[in-house]
Amino acid sequence: MAMSACINGRIREQKLLNQICNSGQSEFLAVYGRRRVGKTFLIREFFESKIVFSVAGLANSGKTEQLQNFGYALNRYRGESIEKIKTISSWLEAFELLISYLESLEVKRKIIFLDELPWMDTPGSDFISSLEHFWNGWASARKDIVLIVCGSATSWMMDKLINNHGGLHNRITRKIHLKPFTLHETETFLENRLPGLSKYEIAECYMILGGIPYYLNLLQKGRSLAQNIDALLFNPDGELYDEFANLYASLFSSSEDYLKVVVALSKKGYGLTRNEISAETKIPSGSKLTKILSNLENCGFIRKYYAWGKAKNAGIYQLIDFFTLFYFRFIKKSTFNSLQYWSSIQGKPEFYSWAGYSFELLCLLHEEQIKNALGISGVLTSTFSWRSEDYEPGAQIDMVLLRNDNTINLCEMKFCEGEFKIDKAYEMNLRNKMTAFRMETKCRQSLQLTLVTTFGLKENEHSGVVSNQVRMEDLFD
């Protein structure tokens, strides 16, 4: 199959779907990712009419309704009228009817799409055991079945399917963790929706909404970016005004504990260790916290990174979901009454304070683009952060690129609405920071100070401290 012209980006995922189509064996694909990231759209648009059976679970419905919905879908695909529908009493029977239908088809590749799978698994329904029987007892022995399952309830997808220790253990043949768009994909996506947006505005949009296709698709022509944000997030009638209330509840069972972790991380921009999270949330540092952190990471809400010189078990967890961060920064605690709040704070200190931190995070999440701009994409590289403990109190470097060619890039990120100008005081700050890094880490590699800015570095008598620079436009590569 060729790449779909209707799908924006997702090149890696489309290549994998192509491989699945041509593998010559039965495939069991699990697609997971956060709410609104475009999982269903990807599968439906890529396969289009080649899907021979598709059904989506019903939200907040019981076993009877789920089975009835399954039966209705099966009837439609078989071309039978609703009057001929047979009452299905169990999931085992439902899958047996599906087998009978699939065996009647004379197509080379039978693609089945079960969407919102977690909703089908109602209490006491024996859904999982019946799914196991369908795959293990029939589909896996054939060479023509492509079973695609999808769901936003990430905790269910991970526990019951991908990390299943029962009959479905190691039965998933392929996985797609669908992530938000990159900056490049976001730019392409917005070309027809908000034509004329500059890269600066697209970056600002990304720092608010993240690369979430559903959110981006709500932006309307004829409005400035600030007007769009006001209409979506700060107007009680806006489509995203209540989004946060539904976001975590739709993804995780026991979402209260997940929110405790997210709230704790929102208070500490650069993250917390596992023990600090446990202390802050009162969630014991055991298997429960492991599951919460793993699921949040699998959804792309948090990342785990390591500080230079710290043990591997001393990882730091950082909240990286732009929409969540924006919610805590401006929406949750705000007492504003203006429907033009975001428009009104453009150019004010609270805007620059937010933009400075968010730009740092934007750079951290586009590490590959930074390495490519530096010409080191082919060099084996490890990434760390660093905080001075002895020589320069308060000094920190958020991205340290330890390269396999005896070189270290110390990356500084600076948000600015024009060229960034280094003055004498900041030059001394940078030199002291590099000295502190050298003395504290005792590294022998060559050090290169790398500046990542929005519009580049203004050359002057102090700019020589910088070895190389990366611009915001490079992050769109």
Helices and strands as residue ranges (DSSP letters): H 11-21, E 27-32, H 39-47, G 48-50, E 51-56, H 63-78, G 82-84, H 91-103, E 110-115, H 117-120, H 127-137, G 139-141, E 145-151, H 154-156, I 157-162, E 174-177, H 183-190, H 199-209, H 213-217, H 225-229, I 230-234, H 243-251, H 255-266, E 272-273, H 274-281, H 287-298, E 302-305, G 312-314, E 316-319, H 322-326, I 327-331, H 341-344, H 349-364, H 367-373, E 381-387, E 396-403, E 407-414, E 420-421, H 424-441, E 446-453, E 457-458, G 463-465, E 468-471, G 472-476
